[in-house]
Structure formats: C-alpha cells, structure tokens
Amino acid sequence: MWVLGINWKWHDGAAALVDGDGRIVALAEEERFTGVKHAWDTYPTRAVQHCLAQAGITWRDLDHVAIGWDLPRLIPWQDEQRAELYTALFGPAAAHGPGPELVFVEHHLAHAYSAFHASGFDSAGVLVVDGAGEDEAISIFAADRAGALTLKRHWPRAYSLGAMYDAATRLLGFGALGAGKTMGLAPYGNDSDSTVLAIGDLVEGPGARPGPPFDWPTEMHYNDFCEQWMSAMTDRFGEVTKPAEHLDADPVAVRLAASAQRTVERAVRALHAETVCATGSPAVCLAGGVALNCVANGQLPEPVYIPPFPHDAGVALGAAWSISPPRRPALLDSPYLGAGPRIGGEVDALREAGFDVRELTPARVLDLLMDGGIGAIVEGRAEIGPRALGHRSIVAVPNPAGTRDRVNTLKGREQWRPLAPVTLPGHAPRLWPSQGMRELYMVGTATVGAYGREVMPALVHVDGTTRPQVVSGGKAPILEGVLAAMEEAGVPPVLMNTSFNGPGEPIVDSAADAVRAFTRLGLDFLVLGEHVAAKRGRQL
C-alpha cells in the first residue's frame, strides 16, 4: 500500500509518502523547490513529484491521497475540485476515473498523528495549538499504539493563541508567519515591560471575562479576526514607531512582543498540565504552529516530544499516518527527508568563477573556521521544517561575540536577532541543562551556563538562553566530523548553526540553490558534497 499525504490550500504546502508499514519514504515542502517561502496558495506539485520519484512509483500506484484538512467543511467541494487537484499533482490523465481514494483528515487530528507517531512513545497526551483548524484553535488528544487518537478537549477558534501572536507579529512589521522574529524580540523586555493578555479562562489576566476576548463567527476570515487583536493591542500598547532594525530600542515594540510571548508561555504551561490531567499520561507531544515557540517549549517538564515539523507542512505526514501508521513505536529516524542536492556541474562552475576548490576533509573546514571564516554546509537529503539541522546550514565558530553581528549582516537579518548552537552529545551538558528530545531539532530553549557563556558568547541571547541542537549517530556526518575535529584539536566542539538562506527566502535545497546563495551572501566557504570551495586567500 502507498499513501500520499499533502498539505494544500493556504500555506506551507508539502507532501509525504508512506508505505503500508507506515515507513516514511519522503517528506518535502513545496517552498524548497519553488524558492517561494511558505508556498502560499500553491499546489505541492513538485513536492509530490519528489516523493513519487523517491519511491520509484507513479500516481497510479497510490492507494490513497490524504489531505491534512477537512476541506468540505471549509470550502464548497465537488468532484470538479478533486479533478483540479489531481490534474495539478499528477497530470490530466488523473483528472477522471477511479485513481487513488481522496481522504480528508481533520487538521488538528493530522497534526496530532504527525507528532505522536514520530515520538516513539507507547502512549502520550498530544497537545495541538495553532492559528486554527476547521473549528478549533487548541485540541488535546489521548494517543496509544492500540487504537486511534481520542479527543479529550478542544477550544474553539476564538481562543486562538496563534492568531493573537500573529497579530502582535504583524503590528511589529514582520508580516504573516514571521512569529520567530517576535519570539527573538520578546526577551528585550521583562516582567515589568509586559503583561499577560487575558484570553478568557485559558489565560487569566487584567480584564478577563468568562469567554474569549473576541468573537470568531464561522463566516469570519482569519485576517479579520487578527485585525480585532491588532486594534486592541494598538489601543493598549500604542504605535510601533521604529524600523525593524531598531525594534529592540522601541519601548512599545518590546512591550508588545514581551506581552504576546509571556501570554503564550503561561498558556502553554497550563495546557501542558491540562493535557497530563486529561489523558493520564506524563508524556506529552506538541504540534501546531505554536509548538515552534521554543521559549515556551523550553519551560515544559520532561518527557516532551516535538517533531521537526510541528507547522502545517507536518500535517502531510500526519494525514498519511492516519491511514497507514507505523507498525511499531519508534522515534523518528531522521529529519532529513527532503531532496538530495542533485550536484551537477556546480563544482566546476565554482572553479571557473575563481574559487579554490579542494576535496573535503574535516581538517580543511576546521582551518577555515578557525581563520574566522563563515561558511555553509550542503550534504545529503534536506531537513524538513523551518530549522536548519546540519544538512543546509551556515556555520561559524561562536567566539568572539561579534560573530553574531557578522552573520546577521551577511544574512540581512536584524542585529538583535539571536543565533543558535550545535554540539556533540558529550559536550552538551557542559553548555546547558539537557532539553531531552527537544535538542534534536532546535525546538526548545535552555539557559546557558557559565562555561557556555565563555566559549560561545555569540550564541547567548540577551536573556541568557539559547536554542540548542545536538547531533549524533552519523545523521549529519560532515557537521559531526567537523565538531569531532574541533574536539581532537582541543577546541570546544560547538558551532553556530543557522539556516542557509537569504532574507525572505526558504532554506536552500539543490546544489544550484546553494551556489547562488553562497555567492550572493558573500560567505567565505561552501561545503558541497565531497568538495569545499573557498574564496581566494582563504587557507585550504
């Protein structure tokens, strides 16, 4: 059996393919192929093509196509829509006739499947928090391997933490789906600079009332609901006046970001406790866009699991798993489920462009890094999700502190935005308290200890925290090899790790993408498969 799962209709279009045993063949985001971040209103056509090619099958071999939304509840749905969808994904021949069965999976249920089956837990509570599903903004499920997920409680869309946070993000000028920037700005405030925003009995605060603060009737568009929050926030905090580069010095912007963040943190802690109580399980999985809030995640007690794809792209896999779940409980084997770099003539083109190109060795990369170089690593299949995890990463030695400013400048980021570290398992306990499985995918923050502040000052945020990643097991061999070479050389084996992309772009996917980004950003070196290319004058 073959099941293709997709996320389609609004943003973060994606496709996942699983077999009859629930094994993941591929999971890819459409943005990586088109170069348009979040792939708004786009059929995941190229992501689907990648999945089918990875398995060596065609659409005719598929038994089911599962969508991570119950679309007939949201939009008029007739056979014509199915024909348009199948034509876009598979070609005109698929428009009519039997073809694979089309299955609609409730959005929060798809989120929940994606998190639970990736966790390896035998049983768990699953908390889904996002902008909105079909009718709900928050859901709690009980999950075990013996049967389907059971809904324990849900909150309607009017309680949307995602929409509240999105409203703050838009007022700050970051636009839709720019919540990561709001999270980075929030620590420039403190408790005296912020307030908890009342959301009925979900989060109590000044002016709380029994129900949600605003109505969200069925016919109201998501953006109109956000507008209600934006108007209330402007009345409460005032106007943001400084540009993005200087928002850390804008008292209104800092209060706004800190208040939205503090509200999410309090709500997620309370919802985690409710999940444990409602399901009777101490193990909790999180999914939904709000589960990308690594600061809130970092405050939760173990055991917690958050996949590398808690955002909407992950429902492609969850929808597929709702039909063909894994036979045995097992932790997600690898986040590297996208396309390979597809290296062609790029290495020769780098030579012709005047770059020094040599065979890759960890020692050569270490020399470049220790010489102050900032470079990128591209190897193997791309990681899924918004966080670079070593296969499409920009790396640098995180000392001195000014490295953060250099990297932010190269990437066109605001100078106040934080960067994150990656290290080996044996060294992580010296840098920060364990974050458990949250360290696998950069989905939780931790407070940095004194030694960590000494050896990686460029990666410690203004509040003393960082968003760590630990790599092991040969999953990212080039990155692991460089870290091991650092350790052998007596250098603290920790590197800055940030996504390999420019402003407003998705993470690079192919070798051609990588070469374009490398030259456009002005990086010092590029590791591309088995080769390393460096600017003339850089020691190789």
Stockholm file with secondary structure:
# STOCKHOLM 1.0

chainA/1-540         MWVLGINWKWHDGAAALVDGDGRIVALAEEERFTGVKHAWDTYPTRAVQHCLAQAGITWRDLDHVAIGWDLPRLIPWQDEQRAELYTALFGPAAAHGPGPELVFVEHHLAHAYSAFHASGFDSAGVLVVDGAGEDEAISIFAADRAGALTLKRHWPRAYSLGAMYDAATRLLGFGALGAGKTMGLAPYGNDSDSTVLAIGDLVEGPGARPGPPFDWPTEMHYNDFCEQWMSAMTDRFGEVTKPAEHLDADPVAVRLAASAQRTVERAVRALHAETVCATGSPAVCLAGGVALNCVANGQLPEPVYIPPFPHDAGVALGAAWSISPPRRPALLDSPYLGAGPRIGGEVDALREAGFDVRELTPARVLDLLMDGGIGAIVEGRAEIGPRALGHRSIVAVPNPAGTRDRVNTLKGREQWRPLAPVTLPGHAPRLWPSQGMRELYMVGTATVGAYGREVMPALVHVDGTTRPQVVSGGKAPILEGVLAAMEEAGVPPVLMNTSFNGPGEPIVDSAADAVRAFTRLGLDFLVLGEHVAAKRGRQL
#=GR chainA/1-540 SS CEEEEEECSSSSCEEEEEETTCCEEEEEEHHHHHCCGGGTTCCCHHHHHHHHHHHTCCGGGCSEEEESSCGGGTSCCCHHHHHHHHHHHHCGGGSSSSCSEEEECCHHHHHHHHHHHHHCCSEEEEEEESSCCSSEEEEEEEEETTSCCEEEEEEEGGGCHHHHHHHHHHHTTCCTTCHHHHHHHGGGSCGGGCCCCCBTTTBCCTTCCSSCSSCCCTTSCHHHHHHHHHHHHHHHHCCCCSCGGGGGGCHHHHHHHHHHHHHHHHHHHHHHHHHHHHHCCSCEEEESGGGGCHHHHTTSCSSEECCSCCSTTHHHHHHHHHHSCCSSCCBCCCSCCSCCCCCSSHHHHHHHTTCEEEECCHHHHHHHHHTTCCEEEECSSCCCSSSCCSSEEEEECCCSTTHHHHHHHHHTCCTTCCCEEEECTTTHHHHSCCCGGGGGTTCCCEECCHHHHHHCGGGCCTTSEECCEECCTTSSHHHHHHHHHHHHTTSCCEEEEEESCCTTCCCCCSHHHHHHHHHHHTCSEEEETTEEEECTTSCC
#=GC SS_cons         CEEEEEECSSSSCEEEEEETTCCEEEEEEHHHHHCCGGGTTCCCHHHHHHHHHHHTCCGGGCSEEEESSCGGGTSCCCHHHHHHHHHHHHCGGGSSSSCSEEEECCHHHHHHHHHHHHHCCSEEEEEEESSCCSSEEEEEEEEETTSCCEEEEEEEGGGCHHHHHHHHHHHTTCCTTCHHHHHHHGGGSCGGGCCCCCBTTTBCCTTCCSSCSSCCCTTSCHHHHHHHHHHHHHHHHCCCCSCGGGGGGCHHHHHHHHHHHHHHHHHHHHHHHHHHHHHCCSCEEEESGGGGCHHHHTTSCSSEECCSCCSTTHHHHHHHHHHSCCSSCCBCCCSCCSCCCCCSSHHHHHHHTTCEEEECCHHHHHHHHHTTCCEEEECSSCCCSSSCCSSEEEEECCCSTTHHHHHHHHHTCCTTCCCEEEECTTTHHHHSCCCGGGGGTTCCCEECCHHHHHHCGGGCCTTSEECCEECCTTSSHHHHHHHHHHHHTTSCCEEEEEESCCTTCCCCCSHHHHHHHHHHHTCSEEEETTEEEECTTSCC
//
